[in-house]
Amino acid sequence: MDVRQKILAATCGISLLLVIIELVRRRKLRVEYAWLWILAGITIAVISVNYQLLVWITKLIGAGFTSSTLFFFGIFFVLALCLQFSVKISRLENQVKNLAQQLALRNARKPGDEPPAE
């Protein structure tokens, strides 16, 4: 790997980490979502500094090219993000349904009615 490529990749990884930390600090990104992004930034920084690690991983998984390994792990990262967001969306859908049902029950009561025993 060329020195310029290493510098660019390391700069991208470190910049990603700094942006993630700043977003978490400003409370624009929740910590529960930040762990995947922090892992991605660390991975980019480590691989850019130690290219032989990427070559070793490529040989370990039997890929033909290092770019294939990068694309494989990039796709895996996107799938992990989709799974995380799907779980969160499912949880939020259940919460919205429960809140809507509770609101409908409260609105259905007439003034002077006793609330149902819980």
C-alpha positions as CSV (number, residue, x, y, z in Angstrom):
1,M,0.0,0.0,0.0
2,D,1.3,3.4,-1.0
3,V,2.2,5.9,1.8
4,R,-0.3,8.4,0.5
5,Q,-3.0,5.8,0.6
6,K,-2.1,4.9,4.2
7,I,-2.2,8.5,5.2
8,L,-5.6,9.1,3.5
9,A,-7.1,5.9,5.1
10,A,-5.7,6.7,8.5
11,T,-7.0,10.3,8.3
12,C,-10.5,9.0,7.3
13,G,-10.6,6.5,10.2
14,I,-9.5,9.1,12.7
15,S,-11.8,11.7,11.3
16,L,-14.7,9.2,11.5
17,L,-13.9,8.5,15.2
18,L,-13.7,12.2,16.0
19,V,-17.0,13.0,14.3
20,I,-18.7,10.1,16.2
21,I,-17.3,11.2,19.5
22,E,-18.4,14.8,18.8
23,L,-21.9,13.6,17.8
24,V,-22.3,11.6,21.0
25,R,-21.0,14.5,23.0
26,R,-23.5,16.9,21.5
27,R,-26.2,14.2,22.0
28,K,-27.0,14.0,18.3
29,L,-26.1,10.3,18.2
30,R,-27.0,8.0,21.0
31,V,-24.3,5.8,22.5
32,E,-26.3,2.6,21.7
33,Y,-25.8,3.4,17.9
34,A,-22.3,4.7,18.2
35,W,-20.6,1.4,19.0
36,L,-20.8,0.1,15.4
37,W,-19.5,3.4,14.1
38,I,-16.6,3.5,16.6
39,L,-15.8,-0.1,15.6
40,A,-15.7,0.9,12.0
41,G,-13.5,3.9,12.6
42,I,-11.0,1.9,14.7
43,T,-11.0,-0.9,12.0
44,I,-10.2,1.7,9.3
45,A,-7.4,3.3,11.3
46,V,-5.8,-0.1,12.3
47,I,-6.0,-1.5,8.8
48,S,-4.6,1.7,7.2
49,V,-1.6,1.6,9.6
50,N,-1.1,-2.2,9.4
51,Y,-1.9,-3.2,5.8
52,Q,-0.4,-6.7,6.4
53,L,-3.3,-7.4,8.7
54,L,-5.7,-6.9,5.8
55,V,-3.6,-9.2,3.6
56,W,-3.6,-11.8,6.4
57,I,-7.4,-11.6,6.8
58,T,-7.8,-11.9,3.1
59,K,-5.7,-15.1,3.1
60,L,-7.6,-16.4,6.2
61,I,-11.0,-16.1,4.6
62,G,-9.7,-17.3,1.2
63,A,-10.6,-14.1,-0.8
64,G,-8.6,-13.4,-4.0
65,F,-8.0,-9.7,-3.4
66,T,-7.8,-7.3,-0.5
67,S,-10.5,-5.2,-2.1
68,S,-12.9,-8.2,-2.0
69,T,-12.2,-8.5,1.8
70,L,-13.0,-4.8,2.2
71,F,-16.2,-5.1,0.3
72,F,-17.2,-8.2,2.2
73,F,-16.8,-6.5,5.6
74,G,-18.4,-3.3,4.2
75,I,-21.5,-5.2,3.3
76,F,-21.4,-7.0,6.6
77,F,-21.3,-3.6,8.4
78,V,-24.3,-2.4,6.4
79,L,-26.2,-5.5,7.3
80,A,-25.4,-5.1,11.0
81,L,-26.6,-1.5,10.8
82,C,-29.9,-2.6,9.1
83,L,-30.4,-5.3,11.7
84,Q,-29.8,-2.8,14.6
85,F,-32.3,-0.4,13.1
86,S,-34.8,-3.1,12.4
87,V,-34.8,-4.1,16.0
88,K,-35.1,-0.5,17.2
89,I,-38.0,0.2,14.7
90,S,-39.8,-3.0,15.9
91,R,-39.5,-1.9,19.5
92,L,-40.7,1.6,18.7
93,E,-43.7,0.2,16.7
94,N,-44.8,-1.7,19.8
95,Q,-44.4,1.3,22.0
96,V,-46.5,3.5,19.6
97,K,-49.2,0.8,19.4
98,N,-49.4,0.5,23.2
99,L,-49.5,4.3,23.6
100,A,-52.3,4.6,21.0
101,Q,-54.3,1.9,22.7
102,Q,-53.9,3.6,26.1
103,L,-54.9,6.9,24.6
104,A,-57.9,5.4,23.0
105,L,-59.0,3.8,26.3
106,R,-58.6,7.2,28.1
107,N,-60.6,9.0,25.4
108,A,-63.3,6.4,25.4
109,R,-64.1,7.0,29.1
110,K,-67.0,9.3,29.8
111,P,-66.7,12.0,32.4
112,G,-67.7,10.6,35.8
113,D,-66.9,7.0,34.8
114,E,-64.6,5.1,37.1
115,P,-61.3,4.1,35.7
116,P,-61.0,0.3,35.2
117,A,-59.3,-1.6,38.0
118,E,-55.8,-2.6,37.1
